[in-house]
Amino acid sequence: MTVPPAALTVTLDLPDLMAYGAATWDWHRSHYDRDWARASGLPDCMVDGQFFGALFARQIGDSYGAAARIVTMRLRYHALAFATDTITVTATLDTDADGPPGQVVLSQEAHRDDIRLASARTEVLLPTPSSESETTP
């Protein structure tokens, strides 16, 4: 029986946001310039929305291994997140989903305290014993 991924909790800091911006070529000042963000009325530098997709993918990789493959991810944003926020990512299995053998559907959510920041419906092809051994050095 497949179990849902374990919860993932991360506290973001400015270097995390800068590294993500560098990897995705997103150099908007709202993601790295605290003075600019605060002068614009934000409490701190804001997290790029796509960062949540990366957190959801990390949760899957941490729980199911590097051989797990995301088939689709339908990502939705609900609220802003900022540098120094602690974000918890949770997931449940969608037991009503009908898919091929070895594939699961997850409902994932990212929260800061009681505020839902992002959600996703993610289809994941789970690794088979042979694919797990292929990714082990």
Chimera marker file (.cmm) of the C-alpha trace (Angstrom):
<marker_set name="trace">
<marker id="1" x="0.000" y="0.000" z="0.000" r="1" g="1" b="0" radius="0.5"/>
<marker id="2" x="1.272" y="3.442" z="-0.898" r="1" g="1" b="0" radius="0.5"/>
<marker id="3" x="1.582" y="5.998" z="1.869" r="1" g="1" b="0" radius="0.5"/>
<marker id="4" x="1.397" y="9.761" z="1.374" r="1" g="1" b="0" radius="0.5"/>
<marker id="5" x="4.652" y="11.725" z="1.462" r="1" g="1" b="0" radius="0.5"/>
<marker id="6" x="5.944" y="12.867" z="4.824" r="1" g="1" b="0" radius="0.5"/>
<marker id="7" x="5.390" y="16.515" z="5.711" r="1" g="1" b="0" radius="0.5"/>
<marker id="8" x="8.193" y="18.877" z="4.731" r="1" g="1" b="0" radius="0.5"/>
<marker id="9" x="8.947" y="22.000" z="6.764" r="1" g="1" b="0" radius="0.5"/>
<marker id="10" x="11.376" y="24.658" z="5.558" r="1" g="1" b="0" radius="0.5"/>
<marker id="11" x="12.287" y="28.113" z="6.791" r="1" g="1" b="0" radius="0.5"/>
<marker id="12" x="13.218" y="30.293" z="3.863" r="1" g="1" b="0" radius="0.5"/>
<marker id="13" x="15.870" y="32.951" z="3.978" r="1" g="1" b="0" radius="0.5"/>
<marker id="14" x="17.114" y="35.527" z="1.528" r="1" g="1" b="0" radius="0.5"/>
<marker id="15" x="19.906" y="33.311" z="0.092" r="1" g="1" b="0" radius="0.5"/>
<marker id="16" x="17.249" y="30.659" z="-0.739" r="1" g="1" b="0" radius="0.5"/>
<marker id="17" x="15.221" y="33.234" z="-2.666" r="1" g="1" b="0" radius="0.5"/>
<marker id="18" x="18.309" y="34.575" z="-4.439" r="1" g="1" b="0" radius="0.5"/>
<marker id="19" x="19.473" y="31.080" z="-5.423" r="1" g="1" b="0" radius="0.5"/>
<marker id="20" x="16.040" y="30.242" z="-6.797" r="1" g="1" b="0" radius="0.5"/>
<marker id="21" x="15.959" y="33.518" z="-8.714" r="1" g="1" b="0" radius="0.5"/>
<marker id="22" x="19.363" y="32.751" z="-10.212" r="1" g="1" b="0" radius="0.5"/>
<marker id="23" x="18.296" y="29.237" z="-11.230" r="1" g="1" b="0" radius="0.5"/>
<marker id="24" x="15.111" y="30.510" z="-12.900" r="1" g="1" b="0" radius="0.5"/>
<marker id="25" x="16.479" y="33.826" z="-14.228" r="1" g="1" b="0" radius="0.5"/>
<marker id="26" x="13.903" y="35.744" z="-12.191" r="1" g="1" b="0" radius="0.5"/>
<marker id="27" x="15.674" y="38.912" z="-11.101" r="1" g="1" b="0" radius="0.5"/>
<marker id="28" x="12.689" y="40.949" z="-9.967" r="1" g="1" b="0" radius="0.5"/>
<marker id="29" x="13.801" y="43.090" z="-7.041" r="1" g="1" b="0" radius="0.5"/>
<marker id="30" x="10.863" y="41.927" z="-4.914" r="1" g="1" b="0" radius="0.5"/>
<marker id="31" x="12.667" y="38.583" z="-4.479" r="1" g="1" b="0" radius="0.5"/>
<marker id="32" x="16.063" y="39.831" z="-3.266" r="1" g="1" b="0" radius="0.5"/>
<marker id="33" x="16.059" y="43.547" z="-2.337" r="1" g="1" b="0" radius="0.5"/>
<marker id="34" x="14.641" y="43.998" z="1.178" r="1" g="1" b="0" radius="0.5"/>
<marker id="35" x="14.737" y="47.792" z="1.063" r="1" g="1" b="0" radius="0.5"/>
<marker id="36" x="12.878" y="47.846" z="-2.251" r="1" g="1" b="0" radius="0.5"/>
<marker id="37" x="10.326" y="45.275" z="-1.038" r="1" g="1" b="0" radius="0.5"/>
<marker id="38" x="9.615" y="47.204" z="2.151" r="1" g="1" b="0" radius="0.5"/>
<marker id="39" x="9.421" y="50.539" z="0.293" r="1" g="1" b="0" radius="0.5"/>
<marker id="40" x="6.838" y="48.837" z="-1.956" r="1" g="1" b="0" radius="0.5"/>
<marker id="41" x="4.682" y="47.957" z="1.052" r="1" g="1" b="0" radius="0.5"/>
<marker id="42" x="5.736" y="44.311" z="1.431" r="1" g="1" b="0" radius="0.5"/>
<marker id="43" x="6.837" y="43.008" z="4.838" r="1" g="1" b="0" radius="0.5"/>
<marker id="44" x="9.940" y="41.381" z="3.311" r="1" g="1" b="0" radius="0.5"/>
<marker id="45" x="11.183" y="39.904" z="0.033" r="1" g="1" b="0" radius="0.5"/>
<marker id="46" x="8.501" y="37.696" z="-1.467" r="1" g="1" b="0" radius="0.5"/>
<marker id="47" x="8.808" y="34.080" z="-2.541" r="1" g="1" b="0" radius="0.5"/>
<marker id="48" x="8.456" y="33.447" z="-6.275" r="1" g="1" b="0" radius="0.5"/>
<marker id="49" x="5.244" y="31.479" z="-6.776" r="1" g="1" b="0" radius="0.5"/>
<marker id="50" x="7.011" y="28.757" z="-8.747" r="1" g="1" b="0" radius="0.5"/>
<marker id="51" x="9.105" y="28.047" z="-5.662" r="1" g="1" b="0" radius="0.5"/>
<marker id="52" x="6.071" y="26.196" z="-4.296" r="1" g="1" b="0" radius="0.5"/>
<marker id="53" x="6.236" y="23.780" z="-7.227" r="1" g="1" b="0" radius="0.5"/>
<marker id="54" x="9.854" y="23.121" z="-6.288" r="1" g="1" b="0" radius="0.5"/>
<marker id="55" x="8.841" y="22.465" z="-2.671" r="1" g="1" b="0" radius="0.5"/>
<marker id="56" x="6.101" y="20.066" z="-3.785" r="1" g="1" b="0" radius="0.5"/>
<marker id="57" x="8.590" y="18.241" z="-6.028" r="1" g="1" b="0" radius="0.5"/>
<marker id="58" x="11.140" y="18.098" z="-3.198" r="1" g="1" b="0" radius="0.5"/>
<marker id="59" x="8.540" y="16.535" z="-0.895" r="1" g="1" b="0" radius="0.5"/>
<marker id="60" x="7.895" y="13.834" z="-3.494" r="1" g="1" b="0" radius="0.5"/>
<marker id="61" x="11.599" y="13.166" z="-4.048" r="1" g="1" b="0" radius="0.5"/>
<marker id="62" x="12.340" y="13.072" z="-0.317" r="1" g="1" b="0" radius="0.5"/>
<marker id="63" x="9.507" y="10.605" z="0.294" r="1" g="1" b="0" radius="0.5"/>
<marker id="64" x="9.493" y="8.388" z="-2.803" r="1" g="1" b="0" radius="0.5"/>
<marker id="65" x="13.103" y="8.678" z="-3.997" r="1" g="1" b="0" radius="0.5"/>
<marker id="66" x="14.901" y="10.117" z="-6.992" r="1" g="1" b="0" radius="0.5"/>
<marker id="67" x="13.309" y="7.593" z="-9.366" r="1" g="1" b="0" radius="0.5"/>
<marker id="68" x="9.771" y="8.932" z="-8.708" r="1" g="1" b="0" radius="0.5"/>
<marker id="69" x="8.525" y="10.894" z="-11.714" r="1" g="1" b="0" radius="0.5"/>
<marker id="70" x="6.047" y="13.749" z="-11.671" r="1" g="1" b="0" radius="0.5"/>
<marker id="71" x="3.622" y="13.174" z="-14.533" r="1" g="1" b="0" radius="0.5"/>
<marker id="72" x="1.537" y="16.329" z="-14.037" r="1" g="1" b="0" radius="0.5"/>
<marker id="73" x="1.304" y="19.070" z="-11.448" r="1" g="1" b="0" radius="0.5"/>
<marker id="74" x="-1.597" y="21.501" z="-11.354" r="1" g="1" b="0" radius="0.5"/>
<marker id="75" x="-0.311" y="24.303" z="-9.167" r="1" g="1" b="0" radius="0.5"/>
<marker id="76" x="-2.444" y="27.044" z="-7.647" r="1" g="1" b="0" radius="0.5"/>
<marker id="77" x="-1.389" y="30.066" z="-5.598" r="1" g="1" b="0" radius="0.5"/>
<marker id="78" x="-3.483" y="31.342" z="-2.689" r="1" g="1" b="0" radius="0.5"/>
<marker id="79" x="-1.357" y="33.835" z="-0.706" r="1" g="1" b="0" radius="0.5"/>
<marker id="80" x="2.083" y="35.435" z="-0.660" r="1" g="1" b="0" radius="0.5"/>
<marker id="81" x="5.023" y="34.046" z="1.298" r="1" g="1" b="0" radius="0.5"/>
<marker id="82" x="8.096" y="35.991" z="2.371" r="1" g="1" b="0" radius="0.5"/>
<marker id="83" x="11.720" y="35.520" z="3.359" r="1" g="1" b="0" radius="0.5"/>
<marker id="84" x="12.028" y="34.089" z="6.885" r="1" g="1" b="0" radius="0.5"/>
<marker id="85" x="8.614" y="32.384" z="6.655" r="1" g="1" b="0" radius="0.5"/>
<marker id="86" x="8.406" y="28.805" z="7.879" r="1" g="1" b="0" radius="0.5"/>
<marker id="87" x="6.415" y="26.807" z="5.344" r="1" g="1" b="0" radius="0.5"/>
<marker id="88" x="4.988" y="23.344" z="5.895" r="1" g="1" b="0" radius="0.5"/>
<marker id="89" x="4.100" y="21.165" z="2.913" r="1" g="1" b="0" radius="0.5"/>
<marker id="90" x="1.616" y="18.331" z="3.433" r="1" g="1" b="0" radius="0.5"/>
<marker id="91" x="0.068" y="15.772" z="1.110" r="1" g="1" b="0" radius="0.5"/>
<marker id="92" x="-2.787" y="13.310" z="1.033" r="1" g="1" b="0" radius="0.5"/>
<marker id="93" x="-3.452" y="10.479" z="-1.383" r="1" g="1" b="0" radius="0.5"/>
<marker id="94" x="-6.439" y="10.903" z="-3.696" r="1" g="1" b="0" radius="0.5"/>
<marker id="95" x="-7.854" y="7.427" z="-3.360" r="1" g="1" b="0" radius="0.5"/>
<marker id="96" x="-10.643" y="8.142" z="-5.869" r="1" g="1" b="0" radius="0.5"/>
<marker id="97" x="-8.203" y="8.841" z="-8.705" r="1" g="1" b="0" radius="0.5"/>
<marker id="98" x="-8.068" y="6.266" z="-11.460" r="1" g="1" b="0" radius="0.5"/>
<marker id="99" x="-4.677" y="5.865" z="-13.054" r="1" g="1" b="0" radius="0.5"/>
<marker id="100" x="-2.242" y="3.292" z="-14.364" r="1" g="1" b="0" radius="0.5"/>
<marker id="101" x="-0.575" y="0.850" z="-11.972" r="1" g="1" b="0" radius="0.5"/>
<marker id="102" x="2.244" y="2.458" z="-10.028" r="1" g="1" b="0" radius="0.5"/>
<marker id="103" x="0.829" y="5.951" z="-10.350" r="1" g="1" b="0" radius="0.5"/>
<marker id="104" x="-0.633" y="7.940" z="-7.453" r="1" g="1" b="0" radius="0.5"/>
<marker id="105" x="-2.423" y="11.260" z="-7.270" r="1" g="1" b="0" radius="0.5"/>
<marker id="106" x="-1.543" y="13.600" z="-4.434" r="1" g="1" b="0" radius="0.5"/>
<marker id="107" x="-3.290" y="16.652" z="-3.061" r="1" g="1" b="0" radius="0.5"/>
<marker id="108" x="-0.491" y="18.857" z="-1.764" r="1" g="1" b="0" radius="0.5"/>
<marker id="109" x="-0.707" y="22.076" z="0.237" r="1" g="1" b="0" radius="0.5"/>
<marker id="110" x="1.819" y="24.608" z="1.509" r="1" g="1" b="0" radius="0.5"/>
<marker id="111" x="0.934" y="26.554" z="4.662" r="1" g="1" b="0" radius="0.5"/>
<marker id="112" x="2.396" y="29.291" z="6.815" r="1" g="1" b="0" radius="0.5"/>
<marker id="113" x="0.680" y="28.773" z="10.145" r="1" g="1" b="0" radius="0.5"/>
<marker id="114" x="-3.031" y="28.557" z="9.231" r="1" g="1" b="0" radius="0.5"/>
<marker id="115" x="-2.669" y="30.372" z="5.906" r="1" g="1" b="0" radius="0.5"/>
<marker id="116" x="-2.818" y="28.226" z="2.770" r="1" g="1" b="0" radius="0.5"/>
<marker id="117" x="-0.154" y="29.573" z="0.421" r="1" g="1" b="0" radius="0.5"/>
<marker id="118" x="-0.330" y="27.139" z="-2.486" r="1" g="1" b="0" radius="0.5"/>
<marker id="119" x="-1.889" y="23.838" z="-3.476" r="1" g="1" b="0" radius="0.5"/>
<marker id="120" x="-1.316" y="21.258" z="-6.167" r="1" g="1" b="0" radius="0.5"/>
<marker id="121" x="-2.859" y="18.138" z="-7.607" r="1" g="1" b="0" radius="0.5"/>
<marker id="122" x="0.136" y="16.060" z="-8.581" r="1" g="1" b="0" radius="0.5"/>
<marker id="123" x="0.243" y="12.771" z="-10.460" r="1" g="1" b="0" radius="0.5"/>
<marker id="124" x="3.342" y="10.750" z="-9.617" r="1" g="1" b="0" radius="0.5"/>
<marker id="125" x="4.705" y="7.601" z="-11.219" r="1" g="1" b="0" radius="0.5"/>
<marker id="126" x="6.260" y="5.681" z="-8.353" r="1" g="1" b="0" radius="0.5"/>
<marker id="127" x="9.559" y="3.881" z="-8.793" r="1" g="1" b="0" radius="0.5"/>
<marker id="128" x="9.617" y="0.146" z="-9.286" r="1" g="1" b="0" radius="0.5"/>
<marker id="129" x="12.287" y="-1.919" z="-7.500" r="1" g="1" b="0" radius="0.5"/>
<marker id="130" x="14.309" y="-2.055" z="-10.746" r="1" g="1" b="0" radius="0.5"/>
<marker id="131" x="14.152" y="1.735" z="-11.321" r="1" g="1" b="0" radius="0.5"/>
<marker id="132" x="15.278" y="2.364" z="-7.731" r="1" g="1" b="0" radius="0.5"/>
<marker id="133" x="18.398" y="0.282" z="-8.220" r="1" g="1" b="0" radius="0.5"/>
<marker id="134" x="19.169" y="2.083" z="-11.498" r="1" g="1" b="0" radius="0.5"/>
<marker id="135" x="19.445" y="5.436" z="-9.678" r="1" g="1" b="0" radius="0.5"/>
<marker id="136" x="21.647" y="4.153" z="-6.839" r="1" g="1" b="0" radius="0.5"/>
<marker id="137" x="25.360" y="4.802" z="-7.471" r="1" g="1" b="0" radius="0.5"/>
<link id1="1" id2="2" r="1" g="1" b="0" radius="0.2"/>
<link id1="2" id2="3" r="1" g="1" b="0" radius="0.2"/>
<link id1="3" id2="4" r="1" g="1" b="0" radius="0.2"/>
<link id1="4" id2="5" r="1" g="1" b="0" radius="0.2"/>
<link id1="5" id2="6" r="1" g="1" b="0" radius="0.2"/>
<link id1="6" id2="7" r="1" g="1" b="0" radius="0.2"/>
<link id1="7" id2="8" r="1" g="1" b="0" radius="0.2"/>
<link id1="8" id2="9" r="1" g="1" b="0" radius="0.2"/>
<link id1="9" id2="10" r="1" g="1" b="0" radius="0.2"/>
<link id1="10" id2="11" r="1" g="1" b="0" radius="0.2"/>
<link id1="11" id2="12" r="1" g="1" b="0" radius="0.2"/>
<link id1="12" id2="13" r="1" g="1" b="0" radius="0.2"/>
<link id1="13" id2="14" r="1" g="1" b="0" radius="0.2"/>
<link id1="14" id2="15" r="1" g="1" b="0" radius="0.2"/>
<link id1="15" id2="16" r="1" g="1" b="0" radius="0.2"/>
<link id1="16" id2="17" r="1" g="1" b="0" radius="0.2"/>
<link id1="17" id2="18" r="1" g="1" b="0" radius="0.2"/>
<link id1="18" id2="19" r="1" g="1" b="0" radius="0.2"/>
<link id1="19" id2="20" r="1" g="1" b="0" radius="0.2"/>
<link id1="20" id2="21" r="1" g="1" b="0" radius="0.2"/>
<link id1="21" id2="22" r="1" g="1" b="0" radius="0.2"/>
<link id1="22" id2="23" r="1" g="1" b="0" radius="0.2"/>
<link id1="23" id2="24" r="1" g="1" b="0" radius="0.2"/>
<link id1="24" id2="25" r="1" g="1" b="0" radius="0.2"/>
<link id1="25" id2="26" r="1" g="1" b="0" radius="0.2"/>
<link id1="26" id2="27" r="1" g="1" b="0" radius="0.2"/>
<link id1="27" id2="28" r="1" g="1" b="0" radius="0.2"/>
<link id1="28" id2="29" r="1" g="1" b="0" radius="0.2"/>
<link id1="29" id2="30" r="1" g="1" b="0" radius="0.2"/>
<link id1="30" id2="31" r="1" g="1" b="0" radius="0.2"/>
<link id1="31" id2="32" r="1" g="1" b="0" radius="0.2"/>
<link id1="32" id2="33" r="1" g="1" b="0" radius="0.2"/>
<link id1="33" id2="34" r="1" g="1" b="0" radius="0.2"/>
<link id1="34" id2="35" r="1" g="1" b="0" radius="0.2"/>
<link id1="35" id2="36" r="1" g="1" b="0" radius="0.2"/>
<link id1="36" id2="37" r="1" g="1" b="0" radius="0.2"/>
<link id1="37" id2="38" r="1" g="1" b="0" radius="0.2"/>
<link id1="38" id2="39" r="1" g="1" b="0" radius="0.2"/>
<link id1="39" id2="40" r="1" g="1" b="0" radius="0.2"/>
<link id1="40" id2="41" r="1" g="1" b="0" radius="0.2"/>
<link id1="41" id2="42" r="1" g="1" b="0" radius="0.2"/>
<link id1="42" id2="43" r="1" g="1" b="0" radius="0.2"/>
<link id1="43" id2="44" r="1" g="1" b="0" radius="0.2"/>
<link id1="44" id2="45" r="1" g="1" b="0" radius="0.2"/>
<link id1="45" id2="46" r="1" g="1" b="0" radius="0.2"/>
<link id1="46" id2="47" r="1" g="1" b="0" radius="0.2"/>
<link id1="47" id2="48" r="1" g="1" b="0" radius="0.2"/>
<link id1="48" id2="49" r="1" g="1" b="0" radius="0.2"/>
<link id1="49" id2="50" r="1" g="1" b="0" radius="0.2"/>
<link id1="50" id2="51" r="1" g="1" b="0" radius="0.2"/>
<link id1="51" id2="52" r="1" g="1" b="0" radius="0.2"/>
<link id1="52" id2="53" r="1" g="1" b="0" radius="0.2"/>
<link id1="53" id2="54" r="1" g="1" b="0" radius="0.2"/>
<link id1="54" id2="55" r="1" g="1" b="0" radius="0.2"/>
<link id1="55" id2="56" r="1" g="1" b="0" radius="0.2"/>
<link id1="56" id2="57" r="1" g="1" b="0" radius="0.2"/>
<link id1="57" id2="58" r="1" g="1" b="0" radius="0.2"/>
<link id1="58" id2="59" r="1" g="1" b="0" radius="0.2"/>
<link id1="59" id2="60" r="1" g="1" b="0" radius="0.2"/>
<link id1="60" id2="61" r="1" g="1" b="0" radius="0.2"/>
<link id1="61" id2="62" r="1" g="1" b="0" radius="0.2"/>
<link id1="62" id2="63" r="1" g="1" b="0" radius="0.2"/>
<link id1="63" id2="64" r="1" g="1" b="0" radius="0.2"/>
<link id1="64" id2="65" r="1" g="1" b="0" radius="0.2"/>
<link id1="65" id2="66" r="1" g="1" b="0" radius="0.2"/>
<link id1="66" id2="67" r="1" g="1" b="0" radius="0.2"/>
<link id1="67" id2="68" r="1" g="1" b="0" radius="0.2"/>
<link id1="68" id2="69" r="1" g="1" b="0" radius="0.2"/>
<link id1="69" id2="70" r="1" g="1" b="0" radius="0.2"/>
<link id1="70" id2="71" r="1" g="1" b="0" radius="0.2"/>
<link id1="71" id2="72" r="1" g="1" b="0" radius="0.2"/>
<link id1="72" id2="73" r="1" g="1" b="0" radius="0.2"/>
<link id1="73" id2="74" r="1" g="1" b="0" radius="0.2"/>
<link id1="74" id2="75" r="1" g="1" b="0" radius="0.2"/>
<link id1="75" id2="76" r="1" g="1" b="0" radius="0.2"/>
<link id1="76" id2="77" r="1" g="1" b="0" radius="0.2"/>
<link id1="77" id2="78" r="1" g="1" b="0" radius="0.2"/>
<link id1="78" id2="79" r="1" g="1" b="0" radius="0.2"/>
<link id1="79" id2="80" r="1" g="1" b="0" radius="0.2"/>
<link id1="80" id2="81" r="1" g="1" b="0" radius="0.2"/>
<link id1="81" id2="82" r="1" g="1" b="0" radius="0.2"/>
<link id1="82" id2="83" r="1" g="1" b="0" radius="0.2"/>
<link id1="83" id2="84" r="1" g="1" b="0" radius="0.2"/>
<link id1="84" id2="85" r="1" g="1" b="0" radius="0.2"/>
<link id1="85" id2="86" r="1" g="1" b="0" radius="0.2"/>
<link id1="86" id2="87" r="1" g="1" b="0" radius="0.2"/>
<link id1="87" id2="88" r="1" g="1" b="0" radius="0.2"/>
<link id1="88" id2="89" r="1" g="1" b="0" radius="0.2"/>
<link id1="89" id2="90" r="1" g="1" b="0" radius="0.2"/>
<link id1="90" id2="91" r="1" g="1" b="0" radius="0.2"/>
<link id1="91" id2="92" r="1" g="1" b="0" radius="0.2"/>
<link id1="92" id2="93" r="1" g="1" b="0" radius="0.2"/>
<link id1="93" id2="94" r="1" g="1" b="0" radius="0.2"/>
<link id1="94" id2="95" r="1" g="1" b="0" radius="0.2"/>
<link id1="95" id2="96" r="1" g="1" b="0" radius="0.2"/>
<link id1="96" id2="97" r="1" g="1" b="0" radius="0.2"/>
<link id1="97" id2="98" r="1" g="1" b="0" radius="0.2"/>
<link id1="98" id2="99" r="1" g="1" b="0" radius="0.2"/>
<link id1="99" id2="100" r="1" g="1" b="0" radius="0.2"/>
<link id1="100" id2="101" r="1" g="1" b="0" radius="0.2"/>
<link id1="101" id2="102" r="1" g="1" b="0" radius="0.2"/>
<link id1="102" id2="103" r="1" g="1" b="0" radius="0.2"/>
<link id1="103" id2="104" r="1" g="1" b="0" radius="0.2"/>
<link id1="104" id2="105" r="1" g="1" b="0" radius="0.2"/>
<link id1="105" id2="106" r="1" g="1" b="0" radius="0.2"/>
<link id1="106" id2="107" r="1" g="1" b="0" radius="0.2"/>
<link id1="107" id2="108" r="1" g="1" b="0" radius="0.2"/>
<link id1="108" id2="109" r="1" g="1" b="0" radius="0.2"/>
<link id1="109" id2="110" r="1" g="1" b="0" radius="0.2"/>
<link id1="110" id2="111" r="1" g="1" b="0" radius="0.2"/>
<link id1="111" id2="112" r="1" g="1" b="0" radius="0.2"/>
<link id1="112" id2="113" r="1" g="1" b="0" radius="0.2"/>
<link id1="113" id2="114" r="1" g="1" b="0" radius="0.2"/>
<link id1="114" id2="115" r="1" g="1" b="0" radius="0.2"/>
<link id1="115" id2="116" r="1" g="1" b="0" radius="0.2"/>
<link id1="116" id2="117" r="1" g="1" b="0" radius="0.2"/>
<link id1="117" id2="118" r="1" g="1" b="0" radius="0.2"/>
<link id1="118" id2="119" r="1" g="1" b="0" radius="0.2"/>
<link id1="119" id2="120" r="1" g="1" b="0" radius="0.2"/>
<link id1="120" id2="121" r="1" g="1" b="0" radius="0.2"/>
<link id1="121" id2="122" r="1" g="1" b="0" radius="0.2"/>
<link id1="122" id2="123" r="1" g="1" b="0" radius="0.2"/>
<link id1="123" id2="124" r="1" g="1" b="0" radius="0.2"/>
<link id1="124" id2="125" r="1" g="1" b="0" radius="0.2"/>
<link id1="125" id2="126" r="1" g="1" b="0" radius="0.2"/>
<link id1="126" id2="127" r="1" g="1" b="0" radius="0.2"/>
<link id1="127" id2="128" r="1" g="1" b="0" radius="0.2"/>
<link id1="128" id2="129" r="1" g="1" b="0" radius="0.2"/>
<link id1="129" id2="130" r="1" g="1" b="0" radius="0.2"/>
<link id1="130" id2="131" r="1" g="1" b="0" radius="0.2"/>
<link id1="131" id2="132" r="1" g="1" b="0" radius="0.2"/>
<link id1="132" id2="133" r="1" g="1" b="0" radius="0.2"/>
<link id1="133" id2="134" r="1" g="1" b="0" radius="0.2"/>
<link id1="134" id2="135" r="1" g="1" b="0" radius="0.2"/>
<link id1="135" id2="136" r="1" g="1" b="0" radius="0.2"/>
<link id1="136" id2="137" r="1" g="1" b="0" radius="0.2"/>
</marker_set>
